[in-house]
Amino acid sequence: MEPNYSEYSLDELREALTQIDPKAFPENAVNLRQELNKRQMSVPEAISDVNFDYNEKFYTCPNCEVKIGFFSKELNKWSKDKTCPHCGKPYVVSIDFKFLAYLFIPVMVIHFLLLKPILLTFDVSGSFSTGILSGLIVVLSIRLKKVRSSGSI
């Protein structure tokens, strides 16, 4: 079973190229180089260095690109295996730690300069503000990613 390189992100293609043994898998190495060259030609040079996977969307199925509701039964089930309610294909829920790090400083500024003083004037604990904003940045940093078919490189 050959890997489907069209499902790989640009970074995954580059990593796979460093890991593949061209003598053991000559056809896969050629297909990998072709896919990588095709992708690098289609992505402008300024964007190619940015670590962004085009199939990661905010609460959108990475397969069919239809929105999945935040409170939907499928998104909130506890199992690791999640499937899109629209197309039935699997996806993985992950946290974008880079985006979470970008949000951290603005959220702390909002917490200490705006929300906490307002809550303290109403005699509400400042911990309430911390909890609300922590939950908000986690919710905003959740991403849905495609599940690659299991195949060896």
Secondary structure as the mmCIF struct_conf table of DSSP 4:
data_model
#
loop_
_struct_conf.conf_type_id
_struct_conf.id
_struct_conf.beg_label_comp_id
_struct_conf.beg_label_asym_id
_struct_conf.beg_label_seq_id
_struct_conf.end_label_comp_id
_struct_conf.end_label_asym_id
_struct_conf.end_label_seq_id
HELX_RH_3T_P HELX_RH_3T_P1 TYR A 5 GLU A 7
BEND BEND1 TYR A 8 TYR A 8
HELX_RH_AL_P HELX_RH_AL_P1 LEU A 10 GLN A 19
TURN_TY1_P TURN_TY1_P1 PRO A 22 ALA A 24
HELX_RH_AL_P HELX_RH_AL_P2 PRO A 26 SER A 42
BEND BEND2 VAL A 43 VAL A 43
HELX_RH_AL_P HELX_RH_AL_P3 GLU A 45 SER A 48
TURN_TY1_P TURN_TY1_P2 ASP A 49 ASP A 49
BEND BEND3 VAL A 50 VAL A 50
TURN_TY1_P TURN_TY1_P3 TYR A 54 ASN A 55
STRN STRN1 LYS A 57 LYS A 57
TURN_TY1_P TURN_TY1_P4 PHE A 58 TYR A 59
STRN STRN2 THR A 60 THR A 60
TURN_TY1_P TURN_TY1_P5 PRO A 62 CYS A 64
STRN STRN3 LYS A 67 LYS A 67
TURN_TY1_P TURN_TY1_P6 PHE A 70 PHE A 71
TURN_TY1_P TURN_TY1_P7 LYS A 73 ASN A 76
BEND BEND4 TRP A 78 LYS A 80
STRN STRN4 LYS A 82 THR A 83
TURN_TY1_P TURN_TY1_P8 PRO A 85 CYS A 87
STRN STRN5 PRO A 90 ILE A 95
HELX_RH_AL_P HELX_RH_AL_P4 PHE A 97 ILE A 110
HELX_RH_PI_P HELX_RH_PI_P1 HIS A 111 LEU A 115
HELX_RH_AL_P HELX_RH_AL_P5 LYS A 116 THR A 121
TURN_TY1_P TURN_TY1_P9 PHE A 122 ASP A 123
HELX_RH_AL_P HELX_RH_AL_P6 GLY A 126 SER A 141
STRN STRN6 ILE A 142 LYS A 146
HELX_LH_PP_P HELX_LH_PP_P1 VAL A 147 SER A 149
#
